[in-house]
């Protein structure tokens, strides 16, 4: 069955229209449109509240489905589950991405355990596909219970501004917990794009479908293929260091540095409102799809903490599973200290980032932009953690900690004995920085491959990725587990 695109940008779309906007015109072929629930009696409707189909996005084969909230609230019954599983199995057999438009009241009450069993089968199939083919969920309305769990098992979750996700709806929360809350406050995008549940937010259904197409452009068909390489587009033209202050403690936006290096200055940031002290994004460099992980000095000075570690670790793992090279831009004073972070398990969560980089087999290049201190120096894809190339700008500093902090430990007695303690501190700090923190010292010891001029960064990184072009894609049993 072939269908035509019918855009309605300012309105909520029907499930069929959502699939039409996502897929190339004329490429959509529906399946299981006449299936009926055995348990709904006279209320049964052909399709059982979900559309499954195959289609194409920019000429690439995909498997897709869209739930229909106009029938039983989009709730999932046995036949409904069978259609979703049929789409997932199609993606598995043909090794193509799967995109689902989710709007569901959860398990269908009338079907009891058969509905719950249907969700369990969907969960298992999502896990079987994890790390094998890209899985994208687009939440277009209220999605409860299993309608939230299933998307959480996929690689990326996109929400529209009117969508909501929650395990238990507002009515039950009010009755059981005594909390008076609406769907938006309980599980809208302003909740989930700050918790890591939702990766991207779009204003409307049309925007969400187009955003899914944009995201898919950076991803391969499956874990055994590489993302499509496009013709090179020159970056904006400004110097990558033009936004970086010389003063160590002044803030700036690391995204400006990234855009100066990327084709067309264009990147797609993932989870931009969660853990804003770390940036995770997709972009292209010399036409290649790459992942960017970067400390963000604009927030918390670019420190690593519990949430930044979780966010970066999941992104690194995603890129590794799908053969996407990684560019790591480093400017961090270390891990965030304090009792709160320790109670939240910063050791455990920081270890996730170390683990993610350590197991990485995709090409990865690190550029130290301004500073890299302590455990965060290691965790941010250091040479000894397995980075293929590590570059540093001439003004960068690398070491156990910053000079002012280091001399308070090493030279404490000397400072206390000095008549001009502030002057002694300044002189000792300058001496320590010159001897121990200068990138030349790291380069001479082999911890940095080359100290490079900022203006040469794009060329050097591009050449590094080109040198690693033939690195084979190795597949081992691994999934994209939620962190």
Secondary structure, 3 states (H helix, E strand, C coil): CCCCCCCCCCCCCCHHHHHHHHCCCCCCEEECCCCCCCCCHHHCCCCCCEEEEEEEECCEEEEEEEECCCCHHHCECHHHHHHHHHHHHHHHHHCCEEEEEECCCCECHHHHHHHHHHHHHHHHHHHHHCCCCCEEEEECCEEECHHHHHHHCCCEEEEECCCEEECCCHHHHHHHHCCCCCHHHHHEHHHHCCCCCCCEEECCHHHHHHHHHHHHHCCCCCCCCCCCCCCCCCCCCCCCCCCCCCCCCCCCCHHHHHHHHCHHHCEEEECCCCCCCEEEEEEEECCEEEEEEEECCCCHHHCECHHHHHHHHHHHHHHHHCCCEEEEEEEECCECCCHHHHHCCHHHHHHHHHHHHHCCCCCEEEEEEEEEEHHHHHHCCCHHHCCCEEEEECCCEEECCCHHHHHHHHCHHHHHHCCCHHHHHHHHHHHHHHHHHEHHHHHHCCCCCEEECHHHHHHHHHHHHHHCCCCCCCCCCCCCCCC
